[in-house]
Amino acid sequence: MKQTAIAYRNEFLKHDTGLGHPETSGRLESALEALTKLSSSKLEICQDFSPASHFDLKRVHTLEHIDNIEEHCIKHSYGYLDGDTPFSSDSSLAARLASGAGLFLADQILSDQAKNGFALVRPPGHHAEENYAMGFCLFNHIAVTARYLQTKGIHKICILDWDVHHGNGTQNHFYADGSVYFTSFHQYPFYPGSGAAEEKGEGAGLGSTLNVPLPRGSGSFEYEKAWNLFEREMEFYQPEFILVSAGFDAHIRDPLGGMNLETRDFERFSVRIKRLAEQFSNGRLISFLEGGYDFGALADSVRAHVEVLSS
């Protein structure tokens, strides 16, 4: 059994966001180059997986939303789904493959072919809502994977989002769902405007959402407090599977964020979440690339993250 499976497809590079957009194919190319420098004995880059089907996506998104994205990509070579979410003719396939990466990694782990996994994907997913795209995101890959895991008998899932932006789409999908515990560490106030500490879930999900909004300029000290709070919550929740929205745009060198984390901080994040997975989830963990827009900082952080997962 390999320690870490990395799901990647060249089709992700064909999602064309246009000149000047920060979410470009260069992000994945730089991260992939960094990963090739790691020892291959405990990790494997896997490309033999399929796009998520309409059936898989419909557990999270409306059929109207799925069809709308596909129709736009068929009819137009380029355009925008909202003010900052571009698409091209290849974007629907890339986004469906990104969701499919999560399903593939879930199967790898549940069948004991891998201990954990990393979805090296684009476009990102955590802002995508049930019925519309936003924030560079078309489909919500981590939510699609969580719903798939539930069909496989996994009843208690933790989603941790450490992207600099709040994962509004993920939160909203599970806000009334006590079977998924959603936690977000994020800059606040900031895009997309959600993620206040008072947002704790509702109905059956009340108490299963933990938002830790952090002021601009936060670094290791502030994030340490957030981690301590999260880990105490996990002592009570005891997840069977952990999913991570691993955005690296809280890095001090990121052009879109305003935080002061460094690569070594993301290495520590990785150690802590892996330790939690080993403690409660038999090591079962999948992380998904979300943000990160300085190529060098992203490559360094992804390499540090995957090196911890595969150790």
Secondary structure by P-SEA (a helix, b strand, c coil): cccbbbbbbcccccccccccccccaaaaaaaaaaaaacccccccccccccccccccccccccaaaaaaaaaaaaaccccccccccccccaaaaaaaaaaaaaaaaaaaaaacccccccccccccccccccccccccccccaaaaaaaaaaaacccbbbbbbcccccaaaaaaaccccccbbbbbbcccccccccccccccccccccccbbbbcccccccaaaaaaaaaaaaaaaaaacccbbbbccccccccccccccccccaaaaaaaaaaaaaaaaaccccbbbbbbcccccaaaaaaaaaaaaaaaac
